[in-house]
Amino acid sequence: MAGDEPVLDVRDLRMRYGTTDVLTGVNFQAHRGEVLALLGPNGAGKTTTIEILEGFRMRSAGEVSVLGSDPAHADERWRARLGVVLQSWRDHGKWRIRDLLGHLATFYEPYQKPWDIDELVNAVGLAEHAHKRVNKLSGGQRRRLDVAIGIVGKPDVLFLDEPTVGFDPAARREFHDLVHRLADDEDTTILLTTHDLAEAEKLADRILILAGGSVIADGSADQLSLEMSTESEVKWTMRGQRFVHATTEATKFVHDLFKQHGDDIGDLEVRRGSLEDTYMAMVVAFESGQHEKAAREFVEVTR
Ligand SMILES: Nc1ncnc2c1ncn2[C@@H]1O[C@H](COP(=O)(O)OP(=O)(O)OP(=O)(O)O)[C@@H](O)[C@H]1O
């Protein structure tokens, strides 16, 4: 695979369950070391998309390439370059953590050098539980183990389906550091789904919003915020009083504020609209567009 070829290349991907079209033409690419967050309402088709890319589910139509191969026809060597963290992992209850990870690592050995198990157990924050049985772990610790299982083979591509559900704030922060480390130091390409928009904003180089069967937005959190002209919040103090103003033109507003009040302004703070504001605006705009379209079509049909 050439260096500049996309690691993930999805063109006009379609998926139909029975008579229901869930994906109606999904398009996106990802390059080496990029972190993508796939967002969208419940039932939008995020897990379906990821499962097709993992080779776990056959698509109805479209072209998909992962690491230069079609997941529907890829071999063991290809699979060994993939890391997968599912929404819930199968039960390995009786295994001790260190033994389980060591055992799983042997599957990757013919193809590439897996993680050193002690280093891995440390990286996911399970060092003090390494000799415990899986069924003795708490929910959050289980999830950490899921992540360890997903990355034990040092994958080139990592798929994470809602990886931090059940994590406490410390585990969440450790996990974010781990994702940055994998992307920056190991050049791992990462596609994750999450409903935690602050997490997506923190982790992802690019955000994809899936709605109505296709990708309705693709860009960095900043780009999407600009596209939707999401309002920023400007806060300042003046003569002992606090002020707040919401504006889509924060720079101009601050400039005018200083022109008018100069040195009287103190404690100035500008907060760009969060990804949550942008996401909500985009999904609401998309859904109201869909309703209008459906209403127009209804009028046309009944005319
Ligand atoms: N095996 C299946 N057979 C029939 N329908 C399915 C199947 N799997 C998923 N679906 C349907 O496809 C749609 C998309 O499901 P999917 O799990 O991909 O969505 P999602 O975006 O991951 O949702 P969530 O945010 O709730 O996890 C849903 O309406 C779901 O009911």
The ligand as an SDF file (V2000), in Angstrom:
LIG
                    3D

 31 33  0  0  0  0  0  0  0  0999 V2000
  -28.8070   -7.3840   12.4160 N   0  0  0  0  0  0  0  0  0  0  0  0
  -29.7130   -6.4370   12.2010 C   0  0  0  0  0  0  0  0  0  0  0  0
  -30.8960   -6.7330   11.6050 N   0  0  0  0  0  0  0  0  0  0  0  0
  -31.8280   -5.7900   11.3660 C   0  0  0  0  0  0  0  0  0  0  0  0
  -31.6710   -4.4920   11.7030 N   0  0  0  0  0  0  0  0  0  0  0  0
  -30.5380   -4.1430   12.3040 C   0  0  0  0  0  0  0  0  0  0  0  0
  -29.4990   -5.0820   12.5780 C   0  0  0  0  0  0  0  0  0  0  0  0
  -28.4770   -4.4300   13.1830 N   0  0  0  0  0  0  0  0  0  0  0  0
  -28.8610   -3.1500   13.2740 C   0  0  0  0  0  0  0  0  0  0  0  0
  -30.0750   -2.9530   12.7520 N   0  0  0  0  0  0  0  0  0  0  0  0
  -30.8280   -1.6800   12.6450 C   0  0  0  0  0  0  0  0  0  0  0  0
  -30.0360   -0.7770   11.8890 O   0  0  0  0  0  0  0  0  0  0  0  0
  -30.0950    0.5330   12.4360 C   0  0  0  0  0  0  0  0  0  0  0  0
  -28.6910    1.0150   12.7220 C   0  0  0  0  0  0  0  0  0  0  0  0
  -28.1660    0.2860   13.8350 O   0  0  0  0  0  0  0  0  0  0  0  0
  -26.7040    0.5560   14.3980 P   0  0  0  0  0  0  0  0  0  0  0  0
  -26.5180   -0.3300   15.5670 O   0  0  0  0  0  0  0  0  0  0  0  0
  -25.7180    0.4680   13.2870 O   0  0  0  0  0  0  0  0  0  0  0  0
  -26.8400    2.0880   14.8480 O   0  0  0  0  0  0  0  0  0  0  0  0
  -25.8910    2.9800   15.7790 P   0  0  0  0  0  0  0  0  0  0  0  0
  -25.7320    4.3030   15.0610 O   0  0  0  0  0  0  0  0  0  0  0  0
  -24.6460    2.2620   16.1130 O   0  0  0  0  0  0  0  0  0  0  0  0
  -26.8200    3.1810   17.0470 O   0  0  0  0  0  0  0  0  0  0  0  0
  -26.4730    3.4570   18.6220 P   0  0  0  0  0  0  0  0  0  0  0  0
  -26.0180    4.8730   18.7110 O   0  0  0  0  0  0  0  0  0  0  0  0
  -27.8130    3.2670   19.2510 O   0  0  0  0  0  0  0  0  0  0  0  0
  -25.4500    2.4460   19.0620 O   0  0  0  0  0  0  0  0  0  0  0  0
  -31.0090    0.4550   13.6420 C   0  0  0  0  0  0  0  0  0  0  0  0
  -32.2910    0.8750   13.2650 O   0  0  0  0  0  0  0  0  0  0  0  0
  -31.0000   -1.0190   14.0130 C   0  0  0  0  0  0  0  0  0  0  0  0
  -32.2290   -1.3880   14.5850 O   0  0  0  0  0  0  0  0  0  0  0  0
  1  2  1  0
  2  3  1  0
  2  7  2  0
  3  4  2  0
  4  5  1  0
  5  6  2  0
  6  7  1  0
  6 10  1  0
  7  8  1  0
  8  9  2  0
  9 10  1  0
 10 11  1  0
 11 12  1  0
 11 30  1  0
 12 13  1  0
 13 14  1  0
 13 28  1  0
 14 15  1  0
 15 16  1  0
 16 17  2  0
 16 18  1  0
 16 19  1  0
 19 20  1  0
 20 21  2  0
 20 22  1  0
 20 23  1  0
 23 24  1  0
 24 25  2  0
 24 26  1  0
 24 27  1  0
 28 29  1  0
 28 30  1  0
 30 31  1  0
M  END
$$$$
